């Protein structure tokens, strides 16, 4: 990692231990509108950004509300968990502190909406390290496309070959890797079934974030 000058972090499942709660929030939202989640509903949501997820609720579960209202309702439920329950993943602060000490620039690229990201940033004091937040909603994209990573690297002012993307989800890892970024996979229990393929796809693989400090 000696040549790395910029790092693009995912948020959920990478910096904060929140992936386990998103499915519960989605189920609670659907049931609050009288809908019964399908047996595979968590898997169906895995690669969707906020707008796509809201549209999925409308199309598949018949939620009779505008897309932005559905998204806001889901976000309101999640915000309470982020304020009171969700913690940083192991080793995150140690890694961020060391990267800052080394002069490495850092930003976030996430499928989570900005208000929820800002709750997490403020609660855990990450604004001391993170220079900018890129969201799929604001960039009108998803992580099935590398566009958000390109935008983040442009902001950081770093070449793709010296920019590390840190993710926990296989589909996002594949997107960044195929686009030419250096990629690190971070273990998250929600993605247990993807770990072997994540390991084989990434340039680096860490169980906890502070393991990055062991890389030369």
C-alpha positions as CSV (number, residue, x, y, z in Angstrom):
1,X,0.0,0.0,0.0
2,X,3.0,2.3,-0.2
3,X,1.7,3.8,-3.5
4,X,-1.8,4.6,-2.2
5,X,-2.5,8.3,-2.0
6,X,-6.3,8.2,-1.7
7,X,-8.9,5.9,-0.1
8,X,-12.6,5.7,-1.0
9,X,-14.5,4.0,1.8
10,X,-17.9,2.4,1.7
11,X,-19.9,3.2,4.8
12,X,-22.4,0.4,5.8
13,X,-20.6,-2.9,6.6
14,X,-17.2,-1.3,6.0
15,X,-16.8,1.7,8.4
16,X,-20.0,1.0,10.5
17,X,-21.5,-2.3,11.6
18,X,-24.9,-1.6,10.1
19,X,-25.6,-4.1,7.4
20,X,-27.4,-6.5,9.8
21,X,-30.0,-3.8,10.6
22,X,-31.0,-2.7,7.0
23,X,-33.0,-5.9,6.4
24,X,-34.9,-5.4,9.7
25,X,-35.6,-1.8,8.8
26,X,-36.9,-2.8,5.4
27,X,-39.1,-5.5,6.9
28,X,-40.5,-3.1,9.5
29,X,-41.3,-0.5,6.9
30,X,-43.1,-3.0,4.6
31,X,-45.1,-4.4,7.5
32,X,-46.1,-0.9,8.7
33,X,-47.8,-0.6,5.3
34,X,-49.5,-4.0,5.5
35,X,-47.1,-5.7,3.1
36,X,-45.5,-9.2,3.9
37,X,-41.9,-9.4,2.8
38,X,-41.0,-12.3,0.4
39,X,-38.7,-15.0,1.6
40,X,-35.8,-13.6,-0.5
41,X,-36.5,-9.9,0.0
42,X,-33.2,-9.1,1.7
43,X,-31.2,-10.6,-1.2
44,X,-33.3,-8.6,-3.7
45,X,-32.4,-5.3,-2.0
46,X,-28.6,-6.0,-1.7
47,X,-27.5,-4.1,-4.8
48,X,-30.1,-1.4,-4.9
49,X,-29.6,2.3,-4.1
50,X,-32.2,4.2,-2.1
51,X,-34.3,5.3,-5.0
52,X,-34.3,1.8,-6.6
53,X,-35.2,0.2,-3.3
54,X,-38.2,2.6,-2.9
55,X,-39.3,1.8,-6.4
56,X,-39.0,-1.9,-5.6
57,X,-41.4,-1.5,-2.7
58,X,-43.9,0.2,-4.9
59,X,-43.6,-2.2,-7.8
60,X,-43.3,-5.5,-5.9
61,X,-45.3,-4.7,-2.7
62,X,-47.8,-2.2,-3.9
63,X,-46.8,0.6,-1.6
64,X,-49.0,3.4,-2.9
65,X,-46.8,6.4,-2.2
66,X,-44.4,8.6,-4.3
67,X,-40.8,7.2,-4.5
68,X,-39.3,10.1,-2.4
69,X,-41.9,9.6,0.3
70,X,-41.2,5.8,0.5
71,X,-37.4,6.5,0.7
72,X,-37.9,9.1,3.4
73,X,-40.1,6.8,5.5
74,X,-37.4,4.0,5.3
75,X,-34.7,6.5,6.1
76,X,-36.6,7.8,9.2
77,X,-36.6,4.3,10.6
78,X,-33.0,3.7,10.0
79,X,-31.9,7.1,11.5
80,X,-32.9,6.0,15.0
81,X,-30.7,2.9,14.8
82,X,-27.8,5.0,13.6
83,X,-28.2,7.5,16.4
84,X,-28.4,4.9,19.2
85,X,-27.4,1.4,18.2
86,X,-24.9,1.1,15.3
87,X,-21.2,1.2,16.2
88,X,-18.0,1.5,14.2
89,X,-16.5,-1.7,13.0
90,X,-13.4,-3.0,14.7
91,X,-10.1,-1.2,13.9
92,X,-11.7,1.7,12.0
93,X,-10.5,4.6,14.1
94,X,-7.0,3.2,14.3
95,X,-6.8,2.9,10.5
96,X,-8.2,6.3,9.8
97,X,-5.9,8.0,12.2
98,X,-2.8,6.3,10.6
99,X,-4.0,7.1,7.1
100,X,-4.4,10.8,8.0
101,X,-0.9,10.7,9.6
102,X,0.5,9.4,6.4
103,X,-1.2,12.2,4.4
104,X,-3.6,9.9,2.6
105,X,-6.8,11.7,1.5
106,X,-10.1,9.9,2.3
107,X,-13.7,10.2,1.3
108,X,-16.9,8.0,1.4
109,X,-18.8,6.6,-1.5
110,X,-22.1,5.0,-0.4
111,X,-25.5,3.9,-1.4
112,X,-26.9,5.4,1.8
113,X,-28.6,8.8,1.7
114,X,-26.6,11.8,2.9
115,X,-28.7,12.6,6.0
116,X,-28.0,9.0,7.3
117,X,-24.3,9.3,6.5
118,X,-24.1,12.6,8.3
119,X,-25.7,11.1,11.4
120,X,-23.0,8.4,11.5
121,X,-20.1,10.8,10.7
122,X,-21.1,13.1,13.5
123,X,-21.8,10.5,16.1
124,X,-18.5,8.8,15.6
125,X,-16.3,11.8,14.9
126,X,-15.3,10.7,11.4
127,X,-15.5,14.2,9.9
128,X,-11.9,14.7,11.2
129,X,-10.8,12.2,8.6
130,X,-13.4,12.1,5.8
131,X,-13.1,15.0,3.4
132,X,-16.2,14.4,1.3
133,X,-19.3,12.2,1.0
134,X,-20.5,10.8,-2.3
135,X,-23.9,9.2,-2.4
136,X,-25.5,7.1,-5.1
137,X,-28.7,9.0,-4.9
138,X,-27.0,12.4,-5.5
139,X,-24.8,10.9,-8.2
140,X,-27.8,9.2,-9.8
141,X,-26.1,5.9,-10.0
142,X,-25.5,2.6,-8.1
143,X,-22.4,0.6,-7.3
144,X,-23.1,-1.7,-10.2
145,X,-21.5,1.2,-12.1
146,X,-18.0,2.6,-11.3
147,X,-19.2,6.2,-11.8
148,X,-19.3,7.1,-8.1
149,X,-15.7,5.8,-7.7
150,X,-14.5,7.9,-10.6
151,X,-16.1,11.0,-9.2
152,X,-14.5,10.3,-5.8
153,X,-11.1,9.7,-7.3
154,X,-11.4,13.0,-9.2
155,X,-12.2,14.8,-6.0
156,X,-9.2,13.2,-4.2
157,X,-7.0,14.1,-7.1
158,X,-5.5,10.6,-7.3
159,X,-4.9,8.3,-10.2
160,X,-7.0,5.2,-10.2
161,X,-3.8,3.1,-9.8
162,X,-3.0,4.9,-6.5
163,X,-6.6,5.0,-5.2
164,X,-7.8,2.2,-2.8
165,X,-11.5,1.4,-2.7
166,X,-12.6,-0.4,0.5
167,X,-15.9,-2.3,0.4
168,X,-17.7,-5.2,2.0
169,X,-20.1,-6.3,-0.7
170,X,-19.0,-8.5,-3.6
171,X,-20.9,-6.7,-6.4
172,X,-19.3,-3.4,-5.4
173,X,-15.9,-5.0,-5.1
174,X,-16.2,-6.4,-8.6
175,X,-17.3,-3.0,-10.0
176,X,-14.3,-1.2,-8.6
177,X,-11.9,-3.9,-9.5
178,X,-13.1,-4.1,-13.1
179,X,-12.7,-0.3,-13.3
180,X,-9.0,-0.6,-12.4
181,X,-9.0,0.6,-8.8
182,X,-6.9,-1.1,-6.1
183,X,-9.5,-2.8,-4.0
184,X,-9.7,-4.1,-0.4
185,X,-12.5,-6.3,0.9
186,X,-13.5,-6.1,4.5
187,X,-15.3,-8.9,6.3
188,X,-18.9,-8.5,7.2
189,X,-21.0,-11.3,8.7
190,X,-24.0,-10.4,6.4
191,X,-21.9,-11.4,3.4
192,X,-20.6,-14.7,4.8
193,X,-21.6,-16.6,1.7
194,X,-19.5,-14.3,-0.5
195,X,-16.2,-14.3,1.4
196,X,-14.4,-16.8,-0.8
197,X,-15.1,-14.9,-4.0
198,X,-14.4,-11.6,-2.3
199,X,-10.9,-12.9,-1.3
200,X,-10.2,-14.0,-4.8
201,X,-11.3,-10.7,-6.3
202,X,-9.6,-8.2,-4.0
203,X,-6.0,-7.0,-3.9
204,X,-6.3,-6.9,-0.1
205,X,-8.6,-8.7,2.4
206,X,-9.1,-7.7,6.0
207,X,-11.2,-9.1,8.8
208,X,-10.8,-5.9,10.7
209,X,-9.9,-2.5,9.3
210,X,-6.7,-2.1,11.3
211,X,-5.2,-5.0,9.5
212,X,-4.5,-2.5,6.7
213,X,-1.8,-1.0,8.9
214,X,0.2,-4.3,8.5
215,X,0.5,-3.8,4.7
216,X,3.7,-2.4,3.4
